[in-house]
Amino acid sequence: MQISPVRFNNFKLNKTNNTSSFGSICADANGKTEPEYKAYTLTGPNDYRIIKKSSTRIFRDLPSELAMARMLNPEQKTQIKVLGCADGSEAWGYAIALKETMGENAEKNVSIQAIDKAPHMIDAAKTGCLVLSDIERKYAEGTASVFKEKSPVAGKGWNQYFIKTTRPEEFNKILAEYPCMKYLEHDPVVNKKIGSGLDWYEVNKQGLPNVTFECGDMLDYLEPDKEAENVVYVLANSAGYVFEKNPDDFFKIFNEIKAKSKGKNVYVAMGNIETLILDNYMVDINGLHVPIKMVINSLGFKNIPENELSKLGIYSTSGTSNKLYKLET
């Protein structure tokens, strides 16, 4: 069944507002041949580069990460698949959220596999270091209104997991081969640079789940490990790249997840871009215009009900619920 986007549904573009962050800039750049920053401006509603308006900053989806961690059984084996991991921020964000929620069971029972198509981003992720700023600190502090409690990764929690450091030696080699990576240290989006708003931090991995980084196409990494009882596919601001390349592959992700994860508890955590696609695009199926979200629902992927989240101590759940899906069996 061919599925392709046919129109926006009441979706307005602002051509002058580009909100990409350094992570997406470096992931989008063609490494060796695009040493300078590209603004990826929008040219119209049929230009799917709108989906590149993403942000790769740690804890940007912390409410979703903590909510997902609370839904998982800490006594069961869980695999997290971060599809489109860029510099590793999201993978480490989930690792820390799981540790804060599950305690020692996170290291014992959870594994995280992070994948990205850009080799220079994977090489950077493997250093175990991140370039962070006050923006990430604010994200870390911003969960109080959702959980009605102090964010576990604010203040001392932040200092527990991030140790200020200097540029890792491995990054010098990456920078020499991929000039675009200089924008990790000089972010043109927020006009900050190392020593003036940005700093290198080493992630304190003690007690965290094992995180592995691999370079490849996310469509080749949808099959979970056999021993995993739960599998979480993180598509936060990553499936949009697939949608741009071939819209049919966006649905292929969900079809393959369903086919390859039989017998397991399956969750999908989406980001702002995926929510935008589901809410604003219609697809053409056999001549009928159907909302994308309806197609995803028909495959069995349903939003986690807000009342279930509230039972876990997660309040103001409308935004969080819209991003979290469970595959009904």
C-alpha positions in Angstrom: 0.0 0.0 0.0 1.6 3.3 -1.2 1.4 6.1 1.3 2.6 9.6 0.6 2.0 13.0 2.1 -0.6 15.0 0.1 -1.0 18.2 2.1 -0.6 20.1 5.3 -3.6 20.3 7.6 -4.0 23.8 8.8 -0.2 24.1 9.3 1.5 27.4 8.9 5.2 27.9 8.2 7.4 30.7 9.5 10.1 30.9 6.9 12.3 33.3 9.0 12.4 31.2 12.1 15.0 28.5 12.0 15.3 26.7 15.4 17.8 24.0 14.6 20.4 23.4 17.3 24.1 22.4 17.0 23.2 18.7 17.2 21.0 18.8 14.1 23.3 21.2 12.3 26.3 18.8 12.6 24.1 15.8 11.9 22.6 17.4 8.8 25.9 18.7 7.4 27.6 16.4 4.9 30.7 16.1 7.1 33.7 16.7 5.0 32.1 18.7 2.1 30.0 21.1 4.2 32.4 22.7 6.6 30.2 25.8 7.1 26.9 26.2 8.9 23.8 25.7 6.8 20.6 27.4 7.8 18.3 24.9 6.2 15.7 27.5 5.5 12.2 26.6 4.5 11.0 27.2 0.9 7.4 26.1 1.1 4.9 23.5 2.5 6.2 20.8 0.2 9.8 21.2 1.4 10.0 18.6 4.1 13.1 20.3 5.6 10.6 21.7 8.0 11.2 18.5 9.9 14.8 19.4 10.4 13.8 22.1 12.9 14.9 19.8 15.7 16.9 20.2 18.8 19.5 17.8 20.1 19.8 19.0 23.7 19.9 16.8 26.8 16.7 16.7 28.9 14.6 18.6 26.3 12.1 15.8 26.7 12.8 15.0 30.3 9.1 14.7 31.3 8.7 12.0 28.7 11.9 10.3 29.7 10.9 10.2 33.4 7.4 9.1 32.6 8.6 6.3 30.4 11.0 5.2 33.2 8.2 5.1 35.7 6.0 3.0 33.4 8.7 0.2 33.0 9.0 -2.6 35.5 12.4 -2.2 37.0 12.6 -6.0 37.6 12.3 -6.8 33.9 14.9 -6.7 31.1 14.4 -3.5 29.1 16.1 -2.3 25.9 16.0 1.3 24.8 16.7 2.1 21.2 17.5 5.7 20.5 17.0 6.1 16.7 18.9 9.2 15.5 21.0 9.8 18.6 23.3 12.7 17.2 25.9 13.6 19.9 24.5 11.1 22.4 22.5 13.7 24.5 19.2 11.8 24.3 20.7 8.4 25.1 22.4 9.8 28.2 19.2 11.6 29.1 17.3 8.3 29.2 20.1 6.6 31.0 20.0 9.2 33.8 16.2 9.3 34.0 16.2 5.5 34.3 18.8 5.5 37.0 16.9 8.2 39.0 13.7 6.1 38.7 14.9 2.5 39.0 18.0 2.9 41.1 20.5 0.0 40.8 18.0 -2.0 38.6 18.8 0.5 35.8 22.4 -0.7 35.5 21.3 -4.3 36.1 18.3 -4.7 33.8 18.5 -1.9 31.2 20.6 -1.5 28.0 20.5 1.4 25.6 21.4 1.1 21.9 21.9 4.5 20.2 22.1 4.8 16.4 22.9 7.6 14.0 23.7 7.7 10.3 26.4 10.4 10.7 29.8 8.8 11.6 31.2 12.0 13.0 28.3 12.3 15.4 28.7 8.7 16.6 32.5 9.3 17.1 31.6 12.3 19.2 29.0 10.4 21.2 31.6 7.7 21.9 33.8 10.1 23.8 31.3 10.1 26.6 31.4 13.9 26.7 28.8 16.6 25.8 28.9 20.3 25.2 26.3 21.8 27.5 25.0 25.2 28.5 22.5 27.0 30.7 19.8 25.9 28.2 20.3 22.3 29.2 20.4 23.2 32.9 17.0 24.9 32.5 15.6 21.8 30.8 16.9 19.8 33.8 15.1 22.1 36.2 11.9 22.4 34.2 10.0 19.3 35.3 8.7 20.6 38.6 5.4 21.8 37.0 4.9 18.4 35.5 5.7 16.2 38.5 4.9 18.6 41.3 8.2 17.7 42.8 11.8 18.8 42.5 13.5 17.7 39.3 15.9 14.8 40.1 18.6 16.2 37.7 18.6 19.8 38.8 21.1 21.3 41.2 23.1 18.6 43.0 21.6 16.1 40.6 23.1 17.9 37.7 26.5 18.0 39.4 26.2 14.2 40.1 26.0 13.3 36.5 28.1 15.9 34.7 31.7 16.7 35.4 33.1 19.8 33.8 36.1 18.9 31.6 38.0 20.1 28.6 37.8 19.1 24.9 38.4 15.3 24.7 41.5 14.3 22.7 39.4 12.1 20.4 37.4 15.2 19.4 40.6 16.8 17.9 40.7 14.0 15.3 37.0 14.2 14.6 37.3 18.0 14.1 40.2 17.6 11.7 38.3 15.3 9.5 34.8 16.9 9.8 35.1 20.7 10.0 31.4 21.1 10.6 31.9 19.8 14.1 33.3 23.1 15.2 29.7 24.1 15.8 29.5 21.9 18.8 31.9 24.4 20.4 30.4 27.5 18.7 26.6 27.2 18.5 25.4 29.8 16.0 21.8 29.2 16.9 22.0 30.4 20.5 25.2 32.5 19.8 27.3 30.8 22.5 30.8 29.3 22.4 33.2 27.4 24.6 34.1 29.6 27.5 31.2 31.9 26.9 28.0 30.0 27.6 29.2 26.5 26.5 31.4 24.0 28.3 32.5 20.4 27.9 31.2 17.9 30.4 32.0 14.3 30.9 29.1 12.1 31.8 29.5 10.2 35.1 28.5 6.7 34.0 28.7 5.1 37.5 25.4 3.2 38.1 24.0 4.1 34.6 22.6 1.5 32.2 25.1 0.4 29.5 25.0 2.7 26.5 26.4 1.7 23.1 26.7 3.9 20.0 26.5 2.5 16.5 26.6 4.1 13.0 23.9 3.0 10.6 20.4 3.4 9.2 17.7 3.4 12.0 15.6 1.1 9.8 18.2 -1.6 10.2 18.0 -1.5 14.1 14.4 -2.1 14.8 14.7 -5.7 16.0 15.1 -5.9 19.8 17.4 -8.3 21.7 15.8 -11.6 22.5 16.1 -11.4 26.2 14.4 -8.0 26.4 10.9 -8.1 27.9 10.3 -4.4 27.3 11.6 -2.4 24.3 11.3 1.4 24.0 11.9 3.0 20.6 12.9 6.6 20.9 11.9 8.6 17.8 12.2 12.1 19.3 13.0 14.4 16.4 14.6 11.6 14.4 11.8 9.9 12.4 11.4 13.2 10.6 14.6 12.6 8.7 13.2 9.3 7.5 9.9 11.1 6.6 11.9 13.6 4.5 13.9 10.9 2.6 10.9 8.7 1.9 7.6 9.3 3.6 6.6 5.7 3.2 9.5 4.7 5.4 7.9 6.7 8.3 5.1 4.1 8.3 7.6 1.3 7.7 9.1 2.1 11.1 5.9 1.3 12.9 5.1 -1.7 10.7 8.5 -3.3 11.4 8.4 -2.5 15.1 5.1 -4.3 15.3 6.4 -7.3 13.3 9.8 -7.6 15.0 8.7 -7.0 18.6 6.1 -9.7 19.1 5.8 -11.1 22.6 7.3 -8.0 24.1 5.9 -4.9 25.8 6.5 -2.2 23.2 6.6 1.6 23.7 7.4 4.4 21.3 8.5 7.8 22.6 8.1 10.6 20.1 9.3 14.2 20.0 7.9 17.5 18.8 8.6 16.8 15.2 6.8 13.5 15.1 3.9 15.0 17.0 3.8 17.8 14.4 3.8 15.3 11.6 1.0 13.2 13.1 -1.1 16.3 13.9 -0.7 18.2 10.7 -0.2 15.8 7.8 -2.8 13.9 5.9 -1.9 10.8 3.8 -3.5 9.4 0.7 -4.5 5.8 1.1 -6.3 4.3 -1.9 -7.6 7.7 -2.8 -8.8 8.6 0.6 -7.3 11.5 2.7 -6.6 10.1 6.2 -4.8 11.7 9.1 -1.4 10.1 9.8 -2.3 9.5 13.4 -5.3 7.4 12.4 -3.0 5.1 10.4 -0.6 4.8 13.4 -3.5 4.0 15.7 -4.8 1.4 13.3 -1.5 -0.5 13.6 -2.1 -0.7 17.4 0.0 2.2 18.6 -2.1 4.2 21.1 -1.2 7.1 23.4 -0.7 6.3 27.0 -3.9 7.5 28.7 -3.4 10.6 30.9 -5.1 8.8 33.9 -2.4 6.1 33.8 0.3 8.8 33.9 -1.4 10.6 36.8 -1.3 7.3 38.8 2.4 7.4 38.4 2.6 10.9 39.9 2.8 12.6 36.5 0.5 15.6 36.3 -0.2 18.2 33.6 0.1 15.2 31.3 -1.4 16.4 28.0 1.9 17.2 26.3 3.6 14.0 27.7 0.7 11.7 26.8 0.7 12.9 23.2 4.3 11.8 22.8 4.1 8.4 24.5 2.6 5.4 22.7 2.2 1.7 23.7 1.6 -1.1 21.2 -1.6 -2.8 22.1 -1.6 -6.5 21.6 
